[in-house]
Amino acid sequence: TTGFMRFGRGIYASSTSSRAHDSSRNNIPSVNRALILATVVLGNMYKLRQPNPQLTSPPQGYHSVIGEIGASLNYDESAVYTESAIRPRWLVIYRPV
């Protein structure tokens, strides 16, 4: 999760690498960053164009929340609320320039 949780406390993913970079944080000083490339099972998606940070789960009947680019969202992103919905595939360590 990130400090600014647009869709509440969930596990966030984005197909836009710059969004993932902006969200990554190092708990210890390092010149490197890490991104996890994962398969995310979104199921029935609840679409939002505005942040809703009070969410603790998707609305009833939905499995995930996705943010569509619009007035207040510059990047696509999705949130799932169960660990079983995300499968890490690759760990990418990189040094930002």
N, C-alpha and C positions, 0 to 999 in steps of 0.2 A: 504494500500500500504506500501511498505518498502522503505528504503533509496536507495537501489540499485534496480532499476526497470528494470529487464532484458528485458521486453517486453513493455516498456513504462508505461504511467500512466493508470493503470487498477486496478481491484480488483483481487488479487492473491489467489490461492488455491493450496494445495498439498495433495496428499494422504500419504505423508511421514511426520510423526509427528515431526521428528527432523528438517526437513526443515521449518515447521511452527514455531517451537520453535526458530530457528535461526533468523527468520524474525520478531518475536514479540519484541516490545519495550514498556517500561513503561514511560509515560510522567511524572509520579511522583515516587519518591523512594518507592519501595515495594519489599518484599521478594517473593511475589507471581507473577505468570504470568497467563495470560488468553488466551485460544484458543477457537475459535468458530468452532464447527463442523457444516458443512452446506451441503446442496444439491446444486450442481452447474450444471446449464444447459449449456452445452458446444456447442450444436448444431453442425454445420459444422466446424470442427477444422482445423486451419492452423498450421502445425507442423514445428517447428524450432529446430535446433541443436546448434545454436549460438544465443547469446543475440542480440536483436534489440531494444535498449532503446528509439529510436525515434518514435516508434509506438504510435499513439493516438487512434487507433481502429484497428480491424483486417482488413486484405485486403478485398477488395470487394468480396462478395460471401461467406464470412466466418463469423462466430459468435464469435469465440474465438481463442486464440493462446495457443498452448501447447508446452512446451519444452520437448524434448526427451533427455534422458541421453546420453551424448556423450562427445566429446572432451572438451567442456567448461561448460557443465551442469552436476553437480554431483547428482542432485535430479530431480524427475519429478515435474513440476509445470505448472499451467495453469493461464491464465489471461482472464477475461471478462471485458467488457468496459461499461456495463450498469448494474445498481443496480438490475434490474428486473431479471437478470440471476442467482442470488444467493439467496438462502433461508436459513437463519440461523436456525438451529435445536436445538443445545445444546451449552451452555456456560460451559466450563471446566476451573475451577480455580485450579492451582496447584503450588506447591513450588518445584523449581528445586533442585536437590541434587548435 
